[in-house]
Amino acid sequence: MSSLRNAVQRRNHKERGQLQSRSHKGILEKHKDYVLRAKDYHKKQDYLKTLRQKATARNPDEFYFGMINSKTKKGVHVITKERSEKFDAEVLKLLKTQDQGYVRYLGGVNRAKIDKLKKGLHLLEEEDDEDEVDEMDAELGDGVAGSSTSRRVKHTVFVDDEDEVKSFDPSQHFNTPEELLSRTYNRPTKSMLESDTAAAVLPDFKTQYKLLKKREQSYRELASRMDRDDQLRKTQQEMDLQKNLMGKGPRKKVGEDSRGLPIYKWKAQRKR
């Protein structure tokens, strides 16, 4: 019978709203609102009860340094004692020395990578190489900026007199076709082109394009690492200056260097 009783639709008992005469008191609190308010109230009461029990059972001889080194200001936890006051000048100077060693280590690693990149790259390139990259980009539909480190290469050839200057033929002198004279690397001779190794000397179009793109990427990495090296050198100079300022002796600021760092001059003192 209970199942049939539940199948019959019953009247929905709704909570009444606020009376019009009491509308100035706001919305009438519903049962679900009361439940939330009661749970929050009992939670806070239980927390206060736990704090009272801890305060009653605490050890009067218990002590922590945080009791005197920190406090609350307008409900915010504040540390009254600064870190610099915990260490003397000698300890701080030692910490500065360790930081200098780490920066010096990073600079050495970065300079080693710069040297490795320089050995694998030709720093002096023809502008024709950049034009060649742009032409390949236009044909393959992949736009890439030319190398920012490209510049005109000068190859000086010494001759005996002015007649040889007028009759000088670069193609004959270097034994290279005229269309390959602009290359600063992988410049084959005529005999190499006539031999069977011409295919290995002259790669196909796509392979040559990939090599040029890889070289452009290497130049960008080299430029970024050189900027990082400058920043590390400046940081090391700043740390050296801070360490020297922590030393003894009267000093006076006399100016600034090219990097914007202050320059100090220490007063000469007679050593006993």
Disulfide bonds with the S-S distance in Angstrom:
none
